[in-house]
Structure formats: C-alpha cells, structure tokens
C-alpha cells in the first residue's frame, strides 16, 4: 500500500471514530479513560499537536470543537454528568498521576 492511500484510510478511520463517539454521547470521558486510557480530550490534544508539528496554528478550543462536533462547553452542558465515586476511584487506579 502506498503512503497516500494509507493516509486516506487512516483519515477515514479517524473520521469514523469521531462519528462513533459523537453518536455515543452516553459514554463519558472518564469511562473512556478508565477502559482505554484515552478520551475525547486526548484526541483533541493529539489533533492540536499534529497541527502544531505541521506548522499550523490551532488552539485547544478549535481542536476540541473538531473532536466533539461542537464547542466543548456546549458538549459538557448537554452530555457530561458528574463522575461517580466508583468512576473516580477507577480513574485514580488506572491513570495515576494524570
């Protein structure tokens, strides 16, 4: 497989991941962190870092809007719930120092 095709496939898979996460607003970021070690905020940070590495100026909110499909504060107000003690405990165990 050539590099342009690989890049196109990776981009398509990333877009599908974002679509899936946008359809699954019931899955909280803390659940993603506890189960997979990353969340929507991680994806937006990685996106911003990739832009910066390529000399593109991108702030945190722009990257979050791309990943969340809306401004982050709007997403939080619509979909984010307070983490339970069990979620917080699991996070502390699975992500020490984070």
RABELGI-V877363 format. One record per residue. RES is the residue in three letters. PHI is phi in radians with two decimals (* if undefined). Layout:
{{RES	PHI} {RES	PHI}}
This chain:
{{UNK	*} {UNK	-1.43} {UNK	-1.06} {UNK	-1.06} {UNK	-1.17} {UNK	-1.04} {UNK	-1.08} {UNK	-1.08} {UNK	-1.16} {UNK	-1.10} {UNK	-1.11} {UNK	-1.13} {UNK	-1.15} {UNK	-1.13} {UNK	-1.06} {UNK	-1.17} {UNK	-1.07} {UNK	-1.08} {UNK	-1.06} {UNK	-1.06} {UNK	-1.12} {UNK	-1.22} {UNK	-1.40} {UNK	-1.89} {UNK	-1.18} {UNK	-1.25} {UNK	-1.46} {UNK	-1.38} {UNK	-1.01} {UNK	-1.13} {UNK	-1.14} {UNK	-1.06} {UNK	-1.08} {UNK	-1.18} {UNK	-1.60} {UNK	-2.08} {UNK	1.43} {UNK	-2.63} {UNK	-2.52} {UNK	-1.04} {UNK	-1.14} {UNK	-1.07} {UNK	-1.02} {UNK	-1.18} {UNK	-1.14} {UNK	-1.09} {UNK	-1.10} {UNK	-1.08} {UNK	-1.09} {UNK	-1.12} {UNK	-1.10} {UNK	-1.06} {UNK	-1.05} {UNK	-1.70} {UNK	1.37} {UNK	-1.72} {UNK	-1.38} {UNK	-2.57} {UNK	-1.56} {UNK	-1.02} {UNK	-1.15} {UNK	-1.10} {UNK	-1.10} {UNK	-1.11} {UNK	-1.08} {UNK	-1.10} {UNK	-1.27} {UNK	-1.42} {UNK	1.35} {UNK	-2.97} {UNK	-0.99} {UNK	-0.97} {UNK	-1.08} {UNK	-1.15} {UNK	-1.07} {UNK	-1.03} {UNK	-1.13} {UNK	-1.48} {UNK	-2.19} {UNK	-1.54} {UNK	-1.93} {UNK	-1.16} {UNK	-1.18} {UNK	-1.35} {UNK	-1.07} {UNK	-1.10} {UNK	-1.12} {UNK	-1.12} {UNK	-1.11} {UNK	-1.10} {UNK	-1.09} {UNK	-1.04} {UNK	-1.34} {UNK	-1.52} {UNK	-2.36} {UNK	-1.07} {UNK	1.41} {UNK	-1.55}}
